[in-house]
């Protein structure tokens, strides 16, 4: 049973790292499930502190993933229309049949939202769309780093288990 949990946990880790780059999958929470499965094995010593801290980090990063692009839009002078456009563009971009729609969607959504708000100021709309894009890149980078750290933690714990190595 331990081997099955380890295998499924490792798969969750890999899916989490890939999911940190794709907005359709919540990368850090999936990676955290991999850590949970690792700790559910009988061979790995349970550390509720590490599990609790990583859960809090996964939840915070999951929430920030939706907040950061909208804040980037606002920081670069966008209105509520631009923020809504960013969120709608992200959702549409995920399901759009175009390559890299999840990257283009927030940018185009913020631009369209700002143009609806003030159709005479395309410079401001472009600035807000740029803020949205920078926010999207920042949140993606943050998710990727957290997922890779979770993967590293998984591998260290597995190494301890596999080779009976304890620090």
Secondary structure, DSSP 4 states (H G I P E B T S, - for coil): -HHHHHHHHHHHHHHHHHHHHSTTS-HHHHHHHHHHHHHHSSSSPP-HHHHHHHHHHHHHHHHHHHHHHHHHHHHTT--HHHHHHHHHHHHHHHHSSSTTHHHHHHHHHHHHHHHHH-TT-HHHHHHHHHHHHHHHHHHHHHHHHHHHHHHHHHHHHHHHHHHT---
